[in-house]
């Protein structure tokens, strides 16, 4: 974000967090159809068109796609985050952890308009302690389940060891 400000405080809070962890965020026009309205991935950066953005939590989900892939692939992402099911599950788990880290209600990410009608089920799963996507985050060295965290002397997921995959 090159000095850009966002009018919505949630969008601003999310953008500041992403910048802090090393994900470039900037305001800009997003006129072409995209997977999520008002958001475009542009060479590993997230462009937000606040006029077209329907749900600020969608920014966390798209950032999750960037965060969970190896850095070499992250740099190549342009317009499309891909359709790998494991990466999708990782991005969902990552965005849930990020929402909690930012002290945002996870329903901001898992809103009624998202996840092809499955938001409530996803939110129920995560709040119930069933964290699909965590095994892949753990494999990537980004988070630990409770058992591994106890062995390592660290905090378990939803705490993240690192926000970006190396």
N, C-alpha and C positions, 0 to 999 in steps of 0.2 A: 504494500500500500504506500504509494509515494505521496504521502501527505493527504490522501483522500480521507474524508470524514463521511460517516454514514449517519443519517437522521434517526434511524431506529436504534435505540440503545442496545438491543440484543445483537443486532447485526454488527454494531461497533465493537461490542465486547468479544464476539466471536472473531472478528477480523484482527483485533489486537492480540488475542491469544495465538492465532495462526501465524502472525508476524513474529511473535516471540519464539515460536518453535521452529521457525525457518521456512514457512510456507508463504510465498509472495501472494498478496491480496491487493487488488486495486479496483477502483470504481471505473465503470465503463459501460458503453452501450452493448447490450446483448439482444440483437434484433432477430437473428436467425433462430429457428426452433432448436431447443436444446433438451437434454434429458430432464432437467429441472428448470422451470421458468426463472429467468433472470440470472442464471449462473452459467458460466462457460469456463472450461479449463483451457488455458492458452499457454502452451509451452511450460507446463508445470506450475503455472500461476492460476489463481482463481480470480476471475473477473466477475464483479457483482454489479448488476443493473438494478439499483434499488427500486426503480419505478416498476420493474417487471417481476421482482422477487416476491413470490407468494408466501413463502415460509422461511424465516431466517435459519431455522434448524437444518434446512437442506444444505446450507453452506458447510455445516459440520460433516454431513454425510459425504459430500463431494471431496472435502478435505481428507476425510478418512480414506478415500480411494488413493489419493496421492501419498498419504502417510504410510500405508501398509505395503507398498511395493518397494523393491530395492531402488536405491537412489538413481542408478543408471536408467532404469525404466521410468522413474518419476520425471526425469528431465525430458523424456520423449512424449509424455502425455499431451495430447492436443485434441481438444473437443470431446473426446470419448475416453471414459475411464475403463473401457473394456467390459467384458461380460463373464469373467472368470468367477464361478460360484464361490470358491474359497476366499478370493479377495473381497467379494461382496459381503460374505459373513464377517470377515475381518473388519471391513469398513463400518459395518453395523456395530460391532463390538467396540471399535475405536470411538465411534461417535457417541455411544452411550457413556463411555468412560470420560470423554471430553465434556459432555454436558454436565456430568456430576462434578468434574474438576472445576468447571466454570460456575458451579452452583446454580445451574439452570435446571428447570424441570425437564426431565428427559422427554416429556410429551411435546416439547418444542421441536425435537428431532423426529419423534415418532408420532406425528400428527395424523389426524383423520384423512388428510388428503394424500398420504404417502404410502409407499410400499404395497401398492396394488390392493389396498384394502386390508393389509395384514398388520398395520401398525399396532393395534391393540394387542394382538397375539405376541408380537415381538416385545412390546413393553412389558406385558405380563410375564413373559419368559425371563427377561433380564431382571425385573424387580423381584421375581421369585427365585433368583439365584441360578437360573439355567442360562449360562453365558455361552451360547454357541458362538463360534469365532474365536473364543479364548484359546483353544488348543493351537490354532495357527498363529495367534499373537505370541503365545509362549514359544513356539518353535522359532519364530523370528526374533526372539529375545526382547520383545516389547513389553511383556507383562508376565506375571506368574499366577498360577492357580494357588489355592490355599496351601496345598501340600508342598509345592515347590517353594513358595514364599517362606514357609516355616523352615525349610531346610536352608534357604539362603539368608534367613534373618531379615526379610524385607516385608513390605506390605503387599497383600494379594490384590489381584484385580477386583475392583475397577481402577485401582492405582496402576499407573503406567510407569514402567522402568524408563522407557524412552518413547517419545511421541512420534519420531520418524524412524523408519527402518533404514539401517545403514546401507 
